């Protein structure tokens, strides 16, 4: 039989040329429903988020949207075509505008239409925060850059509520599901950002030098902010010094008469990741702002916003873990090597199951924390979230980068190529551990909470103890944790050097408690033994022989 008889062409430009035939590659992971495929998210929404089974139709719709080839291509294009700063018009006028690729606007508009920004405020009630969190996670799973303005807009609502007149003007626009790019005073919808960090201070915002001078019914701000993300947002919460101390001020991009508020974008940051989202340096020059909260209490006024953006850092990390697991398991189920599918080979199945465990634990704690932010949260829930948000932000966000790397390695060389999404994800995950407080800042905040808010420790430990008696290793771990916490609670300031160790153990205790109470034994047993047991290892792929890898991967 000749080559032509076998249907093989001699034309090297033909798809039938021998070297052009493609086999043993997975099909594109497109046109799927990301919500319906995410079993842990579906279950923990109801286990911990306070969401009823009949309230998820909108999430199913979003799952189809973000799983579509169109939105996945928009995510790729948004990162391939990063924002461009235009400080001046072609005629020389100062305009300070950032141009985004149309794909970024499409994703952002769909997320707003789905209520991923402020739906929990617009339609409050039991489960509202978890429903909003799930929307946020589904969109952030595919395109993380747009999640920054989405998160800041959600988080700004609490702080804006401290100024009733401003709230009456801005909250209806924040609740709107209408998105239109560009700057205008009469847009029906609005997005918010914040500007705290300065060159000389970083996390030490009390070292800020930006000044606010009273003028009629407003203030005029002068200063330079070292980090200001999403500078095309419609308004910002800004920290500045006035005669009363450090204050919080609402600064719009466009004033009510239509004129531009001085908001001089000096440059865009050249970031490792988060490329689709513009982060900038901004200069204020007699920029108009209105006070939020009490004079001299700017940190307190903006901390509500910081607390909720910290939660969204957790959600964003969990969303990234889900993308990593989904892409890695998809590849392994279709790719064959050494006579078997990758997913069926013990070494690979151990790695994949370990990645899936980490992802499910992050999802479960995300839903539990979200429930604590609902408007019906009582004193104990508010105390729980005060400490648990910081504890979880430290650990889940710390676990994100290495999780992304291990998932990328599961794809081999393809994982390292920009045509696949895990290269982007690997660059993306570190920022969640940096934004809204680096590891040391967060760990020290946990110690500070122990000193100033002892009720938060009791609420945290009460939550953890709900799983007592379910697993011997867990019970032993909690007993040791209680011994370790006893001197820390007496004098937290003496344990700064051990803060990370303390927070790590608290975070693992909370995750294990949640999984023991709600996840199948295949998941909870493997997590407890591998994370809390005497032979624990935080490299992926070291699950003990007792682990039910098949049961874990069935949920991935």
C-alpha positions as CSV (number, residue, x, y, z in Angstrom):
1,X,0.0,0.0,0.0
2,X,1.4,3.4,-1.0
3,X,1.3,6.6,1.1
4,X,-1.5,7.9,-1.1
5,X,-3.5,4.7,-0.7
6,X,-3.3,5.3,3.1
7,X,-4.7,8.8,2.6
8,X,-1.4,10.5,3.5
9,X,-0.6,13.4,1.3
10,X,2.9,14.3,0.0
11,X,2.0,18.0,0.4
12,X,3.8,19.3,3.6
13,X,1.2,22.1,3.8
14,X,-1.7,19.6,4.2
15,X,-3.2,18.6,7.5
16,X,-2.8,15.0,6.3
17,X,1.0,15.2,6.0
18,X,2.5,12.6,8.4
19,X,4.1,15.1,10.8
20,X,1.0,17.3,11.0
21,X,-1.2,14.6,12.4
22,X,-2.2,15.5,16.0
23,X,-2.9,12.7,18.5
24,X,-2.8,12.3,22.3
25,X,-3.8,15.9,23.0
26,X,-6.8,16.8,25.1
27,X,-9.7,18.6,23.4
28,X,-10.1,22.4,24.1
29,X,-11.7,22.9,27.5
30,X,-14.4,25.2,26.2
31,X,-18.2,25.5,26.1
32,X,-18.6,23.8,29.5
33,X,-20.4,25.0,32.6
34,X,-17.9,26.0,35.2
35,X,-20.4,26.1,38.0
36,X,-22.0,22.7,37.3
37,X,-18.6,21.1,37.0
38,X,-17.5,22.6,40.4
39,X,-18.9,20.1,42.8
40,X,-17.2,21.5,45.9
41,X,-18.5,25.0,45.2
42,X,-22.0,23.8,44.7
43,X,-22.0,21.8,47.9
44,X,-20.3,24.3,50.2
45,X,-22.5,27.1,49.1
46,X,-25.3,25.1,50.8
47,X,-23.1,23.6,53.6
48,X,-21.7,26.9,54.8
49,X,-22.9,29.8,52.7
50,X,-26.5,29.7,53.8
51,X,-27.7,29.2,50.2
52,X,-30.7,27.1,49.3
53,X,-30.6,24.6,46.4
54,X,-33.2,26.6,44.5
55,X,-31.3,29.9,44.5
56,X,-28.5,29.0,42.1
57,X,-30.0,29.5,38.7
58,X,-28.0,32.7,38.2
59,X,-24.8,30.8,39.0
60,X,-25.6,28.1,36.4
61,X,-26.1,30.9,33.9
62,X,-22.7,32.4,34.8
63,X,-21.1,29.0,34.7
64,X,-22.1,28.7,31.1
65,X,-20.9,32.2,30.3
66,X,-17.4,31.9,31.8
67,X,-17.0,28.4,30.4
68,X,-17.7,29.6,26.8
69,X,-15.0,29.8,24.2
70,X,-15.9,33.5,23.8
71,X,-15.2,34.5,27.3
72,X,-12.1,32.4,27.6
73,X,-10.8,34.1,24.5
74,X,-11.6,37.5,25.9
75,X,-9.6,36.5,29.0
76,X,-6.7,35.6,26.8
77,X,-6.9,38.8,24.8
78,X,-7.2,41.0,27.9
79,X,-3.8,39.7,29.1
80,X,-2.2,39.8,25.7
81,X,-3.2,43.4,25.3
82,X,-2.5,45.2,28.6
83,X,-3.9,48.7,29.4
84,X,-2.2,51.8,27.9
85,X,-1.9,55.1,29.7
86,X,-2.8,58.4,27.8
87,X,-1.8,61.3,30.0
88,X,-2.7,63.9,27.3
89,X,-5.0,64.3,24.3
90,X,-3.5,64.8,20.9
91,X,-4.1,68.5,21.3
92,X,-2.1,68.6,24.5
93,X,-4.9,68.7,27.1
94,X,-4.3,66.6,30.3
95,X,-6.8,63.7,30.2
96,X,-5.3,61.0,32.4
97,X,-7.1,58.1,30.8
98,X,-6.3,54.4,30.6
99,X,-7.3,52.5,27.4
100,X,-8.3,48.9,27.8
101,X,-8.7,46.3,25.2
102,X,-12.4,45.7,24.4
103,X,-12.2,42.2,25.7
104,X,-11.5,43.5,29.2
105,X,-14.7,45.7,29.0
106,X,-16.7,42.7,27.9
107,X,-15.7,40.6,30.8
108,X,-16.1,43.4,33.3
109,X,-19.5,44.3,31.9
110,X,-20.7,40.7,32.2
111,X,-19.5,40.4,35.8
112,X,-21.3,43.5,36.8
113,X,-24.5,42.4,35.0
114,X,-24.3,39.2,37.0
115,X,-24.0,41.1,40.3
116,X,-20.5,40.0,41.1
117,X,-19.8,43.4,42.5
118,X,-22.6,44.6,44.9
119,X,-25.4,42.1,44.7
120,X,-25.0,41.1,48.4
121,X,-25.7,44.8,49.3
122,X,-28.4,45.3,46.7
123,X,-30.3,42.1,47.7
124,X,-29.3,41.3,51.3
125,X,-30.3,38.3,53.3
126,X,-29.2,34.9,54.3
127,X,-26.8,33.5,51.7
128,X,-26.5,36.8,49.8
129,X,-22.8,37.1,50.5
130,X,-22.0,33.5,49.4
131,X,-24.0,33.9,46.2
132,X,-22.1,37.1,45.4
133,X,-18.8,35.4,46.3
134,X,-19.6,32.5,44.0
135,X,-20.3,34.9,41.1
136,X,-17.1,36.7,41.9
137,X,-15.1,33.4,41.9
138,X,-16.6,32.1,38.7
139,X,-15.5,35.2,36.8
140,X,-12.2,35.5,38.6
141,X,-11.5,31.8,37.7
142,X,-11.3,32.7,34.0
143,X,-10.1,36.4,34.1
144,X,-8.7,37.7,37.3
145,X,-7.6,41.2,36.4
146,X,-11.2,42.6,36.2
147,X,-11.8,41.3,39.7
148,X,-9.9,44.2,41.3
149,X,-12.5,47.0,40.5
150,X,-15.3,44.5,41.1
151,X,-13.9,43.7,44.6
152,X,-13.2,47.4,45.5
153,X,-16.7,48.4,44.5
154,X,-18.2,45.7,46.6
155,X,-16.0,46.6,49.6
156,X,-16.5,50.4,49.4
157,X,-20.2,50.2,50.3
158,X,-19.6,49.8,54.0
159,X,-17.3,52.8,54.2
160,X,-19.5,55.0,52.1
161,X,-22.4,54.3,54.4
162,X,-20.6,56.3,57.1
163,X,-21.5,59.5,55.1
164,X,-25.3,59.4,54.6
165,X,-25.4,62.2,52.1
166,X,-22.7,60.7,49.9
167,X,-24.3,57.3,50.3
168,X,-27.5,58.7,48.9
169,X,-25.7,59.9,45.8
170,X,-23.3,57.0,45.2
171,X,-24.8,53.8,46.4
172,X,-27.6,53.6,43.8
173,X,-24.9,53.9,41.1
174,X,-22.8,51.2,42.9
175,X,-25.7,48.8,43.0
176,X,-26.4,49.3,39.3
177,X,-25.7,46.4,37.0
178,X,-25.1,48.8,34.1
179,X,-21.5,49.2,33.0
180,X,-20.2,51.8,30.6
181,X,-16.5,52.6,30.1
182,X,-15.3,56.1,30.1
183,X,-15.7,58.9,32.6
184,X,-18.9,60.8,33.1
185,X,-20.8,62.4,35.9
186,X,-24.2,61.1,34.7
187,X,-23.4,57.4,34.2
188,X,-26.1,55.2,35.8
189,X,-23.5,52.8,37.2
190,X,-20.2,53.4,39.0
191,X,-17.1,51.6,40.2
192,X,-14.9,52.5,43.1
193,X,-11.3,52.1,43.9
194,X,-9.1,53.1,46.8
195,X,-5.7,54.9,47.3
196,X,-3.8,54.4,50.5
197,X,-0.2,53.4,49.8
198,X,2.5,56.0,49.5
199,X,6.2,55.8,48.7
200,X,7.5,56.3,52.2
201,X,4.9,54.2,54.0
202,X,3.7,51.1,52.3
203,X,1.5,49.3,54.8
204,X,2.3,52.0,57.4
205,X,-0.5,54.3,56.2
206,X,-0.1,56.6,59.3
207,X,3.1,57.8,57.6
208,X,1.1,59.2,54.7
209,X,1.9,62.8,53.7
210,X,-1.0,63.5,51.4
211,X,-2.7,66.6,52.8
212,X,-6.4,67.5,52.8
213,X,-7.2,71.2,53.3
214,X,-10.8,72.3,54.1
215,X,-12.6,74.4,51.4
216,X,-16.3,75.3,51.7
217,X,-18.2,72.0,51.9
218,X,-15.3,69.8,50.7
219,X,-11.5,69.3,51.0
220,X,-8.7,69.9,48.6
221,X,-6.1,67.1,48.5
222,X,-2.5,67.3,47.5
223,X,-0.1,64.3,47.5
224,X,1.2,61.3,45.6
225,X,-0.1,57.7,45.9
226,X,2.3,54.9,45.0
227,X,-0.3,52.3,44.3
228,X,-3.8,53.0,42.9
229,X,-5.4,50.2,41.0
230,X,-8.1,50.5,38.5
231,X,-7.6,54.3,38.0
232,X,-10.5,54.5,35.5
233,X,-12.9,53.8,38.4
234,X,-15.5,56.6,38.9
235,X,-14.5,57.4,42.5
236,X,-11.9,56.5,45.1
237,X,-11.6,56.3,48.9
238,X,-8.4,58.1,49.8
239,X,-6.4,58.5,53.0
240,X,-5.0,62.0,53.7
241,X,-3.8,64.0,56.6
242,X,-5.8,67.0,57.8
243,X,-5.7,69.0,61.1
244,X,-7.5,66.3,62.9
245,X,-5.1,63.5,61.8
246,X,-5.4,60.9,59.1
247,X,-8.8,61.0,57.4
248,X,-10.7,59.1,54.7
249,X,-12.1,61.1,51.7
250,X,-14.3,60.2,48.7
251,X,-12.6,61.5,45.6
252,X,-14.6,61.4,42.3
253,X,-12.9,61.3,38.9
254,X,-15.5,63.7,37.5
255,X,-17.3,66.4,39.4
256,X,-21.0,67.0,39.3
257,X,-20.7,69.8,36.7
258,X,-18.9,67.5,34.3
259,X,-15.4,68.9,34.8
260,X,-12.5,66.5,35.6
261,X,-11.2,66.4,39.1
262,X,-7.4,66.7,39.1
263,X,-6.3,63.1,39.1
264,X,-2.8,62.9,37.5
265,X,-1.8,59.4,36.5
266,X,1.9,59.5,36.5
267,X,2.6,56.0,35.2
268,X,1.2,52.5,35.1
269,X,3.0,49.8,37.2
270,X,4.8,47.2,35.2
271,X,3.6,44.2,37.2
272,X,4.6,40.6,37.3
273,X,1.0,39.5,36.8
274,X,-2.5,41.0,36.9
275,X,-1.7,42.4,33.5
276,X,-5.2,43.1,32.3
277,X,-5.8,45.4,35.3
278,X,-4.1,48.8,35.4
279,X,-2.3,49.8,38.6
280,X,-0.9,53.3,38.7
281,X,0.8,56.0,40.5
282,X,-1.5,59.0,41.0
283,X,-0.8,62.6,42.0
284,X,-3.5,64.8,43.6
285,X,-3.2,68.6,43.0
286,X,-6.0,70.5,44.8
287,X,-8.2,67.5,44.1
288,X,-11.7,67.7,45.5
289,X,-12.7,65.2,48.1
290,X,-15.4,64.8,50.8
291,X,-14.9,63.3,54.2
292,X,-16.0,59.8,55.1
293,X,-16.4,59.0,58.7
294,X,-15.2,61.0,61.7
295,X,-12.2,63.4,61.6
296,X,-8.9,61.8,62.4
297,X,-10.5,58.3,62.1
298,X,-9.6,57.6,58.5
299,X,-8.1,54.1,59.2
300,X,-11.3,53.0,61.0
301,X,-13.4,54.4,58.2
302,X,-11.6,52.5,55.5
303,X,-11.0,49.3,57.4
304,X,-14.5,48.0,56.5
305,X,-13.4,48.2,52.9
306,X,-10.1,46.6,53.6
307,X,-11.7,43.7,55.5
308,X,-14.0,42.9,52.5
309,X,-11.2,43.2,50.0
310,X,-9.2,40.8,52.1
311,X,-12.1,38.4,51.8
312,X,-12.0,38.8,48.1
313,X,-8.2,38.0,48.1
314,X,-9.2,34.7,49.6
315,X,-12.0,34.2,47.0
316,X,-9.6,35.1,44.2
317,X,-7.0,32.7,45.4
318,X,-9.6,30.0,45.7
319,X,-10.8,30.8,42.2
320,X,-7.3,30.5,40.9
321,X,-6.9,27.1,42.6
322,X,-10.1,25.9,41.0
323,X,-8.8,26.9,37.5
324,X,-5.5,25.1,38.2
325,X,-7.3,21.9,39.3
326,X,-9.8,22.0,36.4
327,X,-7.1,22.5,33.8
328,X,-4.7,19.9,35.2
329,X,-7.3,17.2,35.7
330,X,-8.7,17.9,32.2
331,X,-5.3,17.4,30.7
332,X,-4.6,14.3,32.7
333,X,-7.8,12.6,31.8
334,X,-7.1,12.9,28.1
335,X,-3.3,12.6,27.9
336,X,-1.7,9.1,27.8
337,X,1.9,8.1,28.6
338,X,3.5,4.8,29.2
339,X,0.4,2.9,28.3
340,X,-2.2,4.6,30.5
341,X,-4.0,7.9,31.0
342,X,-2.0,10.3,33.2
343,X,-4.9,10.5,35.7
344,X,-4.7,6.7,36.2
345,X,-1.0,6.7,37.0
346,X,-0.4,6.6,40.8
347,X,2.2,9.4,40.9
348,X,0.1,11.8,38.9
349,X,-3.2,10.9,40.6
350,X,-1.6,11.6,44.0
351,X,-0.5,15.1,42.8
352,X,-3.9,15.9,41.3
353,X,-5.8,14.7,44.3
354,X,-3.6,16.8,46.6
355,X,-4.2,19.8,44.4
356,X,-7.9,19.1,44.6
357,X,-7.8,18.8,48.4
358,X,-6.2,22.3,48.7
359,X,-8.8,23.7,46.3
360,X,-11.8,22.3,48.1
361,X,-10.5,23.4,51.5
362,X,-10.1,26.9,50.1
363,X,-13.6,26.8,48.6
364,X,-15.2,25.6,51.9
365,X,-13.6,28.3,54.0
366,X,-14.5,30.9,51.4
367,X,-18.1,30.0,51.7
368,X,-18.0,29.9,55.5
369,X,-16.4,33.3,55.7
370,X,-18.9,34.8,53.2
371,X,-21.8,33.7,55.3
372,X,-20.3,35.6,58.2
373,X,-20.5,38.8,56.1
374,X,-24.3,38.5,55.6
375,X,-26.4,41.4,57.0
376,X,-27.9,39.1,59.6
377,X,-24.5,38.3,61.2
378,X,-24.8,38.6,64.9
379,X,-22.1,39.6,67.4
380,X,-20.5,36.1,67.4
381,X,-20.4,35.9,63.6
382,X,-18.8,39.4,63.4
383,X,-16.2,38.4,66.0
384,X,-15.5,35.2,64.0
385,X,-15.0,37.0,60.8
386,X,-12.7,39.6,62.4
387,X,-10.1,36.9,63.2
388,X,-11.0,34.2,60.7
389,X,-10.7,36.5,57.6
390,X,-7.1,37.5,58.6
391,X,-6.1,33.9,59.5
392,X,-7.5,32.6,56.2
393,X,-6.2,35.4,54.1
394,X,-2.7,34.6,55.3
395,X,-2.8,30.9,54.6
396,X,-5.0,30.4,51.5
397,X,-3.2,33.2,49.6
398,X,0.2,31.9,50.7
399,X,-0.8,28.5,49.2
400,X,-1.8,29.9,45.9
401,X,1.5,30.3,44.0
402,X,2.9,26.9,44.6
403,X,-0.5,25.3,43.9
404,X,-0.5,27.1,40.5
405,X,3.1,25.9,39.8
406,X,2.3,22.2,40.5
407,X,-0.8,22.4,38.3
408,X,1.2,24.0,35.6
409,X,3.8,21.1,35.8
410,X,0.9,18.6,35.3
411,X,0.6,19.9,31.8
412,X,4.3,19.5,31.1
413,X,5.7,21.9,28.6
414,X,2.2,23.0,27.5
415,X,1.7,24.4,31.0
416,X,4.6,26.8,30.6
417,X,3.2,28.2,27.3
418,X,1.1,31.3,27.2
419,X,-1.4,29.6,24.9
420,X,-2.6,27.8,28.0
421,X,-4.1,29.7,31.0
422,X,-1.9,28.3,33.7
423,X,1.1,30.4,32.9
424,X,-1.1,33.4,33.5
425,X,-2.4,31.9,36.7
426,X,1.1,31.2,38.0
427,X,1.9,35.0,37.6
428,X,-1.4,35.9,39.1
429,X,-1.5,34.1,42.4
430,X,1.3,35.9,44.3
431,X,-0.6,39.2,44.2
432,X,-3.4,37.9,46.4
433,X,-0.9,37.4,49.2
434,X,0.5,40.9,48.8
435,X,-2.6,43.0,48.3
436,X,-4.5,44.1,51.4
437,X,-1.6,43.1,53.7
438,X,1.5,41.0,53.1
439,X,2.1,37.8,55.1
440,X,3.8,39.6,58.0
441,X,1.2,42.4,58.1
442,X,-1.7,39.8,58.3
443,X,0.0,37.6,60.8
444,X,0.7,40.5,63.1
445,X,-2.9,41.7,62.6
446,X,-4.0,38.3,64.0
447,X,-1.9,38.9,67.1
448,X,-3.4,42.4,67.4
449,X,-6.9,41.0,67.2
450,X,-6.1,38.5,70.0
451,X,-5.0,41.5,72.2
452,X,-7.8,43.9,71.4
453,X,-10.7,41.6,70.6
454,X,-10.6,38.4,72.7
455,X,-14.2,37.6,71.7
456,X,-12.9,37.0,68.2
457,X,-10.6,34.2,69.5
458,X,-13.4,32.6,71.4
459,X,-15.7,32.7,68.3
460,X,-12.9,31.3,66.1
461,X,-12.2,28.4,68.5
462,X,-15.9,27.7,68.9
463,X,-16.2,27.3,65.2
464,X,-13.2,25.0,65.0
465,X,-14.4,22.8,67.9
466,X,-17.6,22.0,66.1
467,X,-15.7,19.1,64.5
468,X,-14.4,17.7,67.7
469,X,-14.7,14.0,68.1
470,X,-14.8,13.3,64.3
471,X,-11.1,12.4,63.9
472,X,-8.4,11.5,66.4
473,X,-5.6,13.3,64.5
474,X,-7.8,16.4,64.4
475,X,-8.5,16.2,68.1
476,X,-4.8,15.8,68.9
477,X,-4.0,18.8,66.7
478,X,-6.6,21.0,68.4
479,X,-5.3,20.0,71.8
480,X,-1.7,21.0,70.8
481,X,-3.1,24.3,69.2
482,X,-4.8,25.2,72.4
483,X,-1.6,24.7,74.4
484,X,0.3,26.9,71.9
485,X,-2.4,29.6,72.0
486,X,-2.6,29.9,75.7
487,X,0.6,32.0,76.2
488,X,0.0,33.9,73.0
489,X,-3.4,35.1,74.2
490,X,-1.8,36.3,77.4
491,X,0.8,38.5,75.7
492,X,0.5,38.5,71.9
493,X,3.2,41.2,71.5
494,X,5.8,38.7,72.7
495,X,5.1,36.2,69.9
496,X,5.7,38.4,66.8
497,X,8.6,36.1,65.7
498,X,6.3,33.1,65.8
499,X,3.2,34.8,64.4
500,X,3.3,32.9,61.1
501,X,3.5,29.5,62.8
502,X,0.5,30.4,65.0
503,X,-1.6,31.6,62.1
504,X,-0.8,28.6,59.9
505,X,-2.0,26.2,62.5
506,X,-5.1,28.2,63.1
507,X,-5.9,28.2,59.4
508,X,-5.4,24.5,59.0
509,X,-7.6,23.8,62.1
510,X,-10.4,25.8,60.6
511,X,-10.2,24.2,57.1
512,X,-10.0,20.7,58.7
513,X,-13.0,21.4,60.9
514,X,-15.1,22.5,57.9
515,X,-14.2,19.5,55.8
516,X,-14.8,17.1,58.6
517,X,-18.2,18.5,59.0
518,X,-19.3,18.7,55.4
519,X,-17.0,16.9,52.9
520,X,-17.0,13.2,52.0
521,X,-14.6,11.1,54.1
522,X,-12.4,10.7,51.1
523,X,-11.7,14.4,51.2
524,X,-11.7,15.1,55.0
525,X,-9.7,12.1,56.0
526,X,-6.9,12.8,53.4
527,X,-6.8,16.4,54.3
528,X,-6.6,15.8,58.1
529,X,-3.9,13.1,57.8
530,X,-1.8,15.0,55.2
531,X,-2.1,18.5,56.8
532,X,-2.4,17.8,60.5
533,X,-0.8,14.4,61.0
534,X,2.8,13.7,62.2
535,X,4.0,13.0,58.6
536,X,2.5,16.1,57.1
537,X,4.1,17.6,54.0
538,X,3.2,20.8,52.2
539,X,4.7,19.7,48.9
540,X,1.9,18.4,46.6
541,X,1.8,14.7,45.7
542,X,2.7,13.3,49.2
543,X,-0.7,12.0,50.2
544,X,-0.4,8.8,52.3
545,X,-1.3,5.4,51.0
546,X,-4.6,5.4,53.0
547,X,-5.9,8.2,50.8
548,X,-8.9,7.5,48.5
549,X,-7.5,9.2,45.4
550,X,-10.3,8.1,43.2
551,X,-12.9,9.5,45.5
552,X,-11.1,12.8,45.7
553,X,-10.7,13.1,42.0
554,X,-14.3,12.3,41.3
555,X,-15.1,15.7,42.7
556,X,-12.4,17.5,40.7
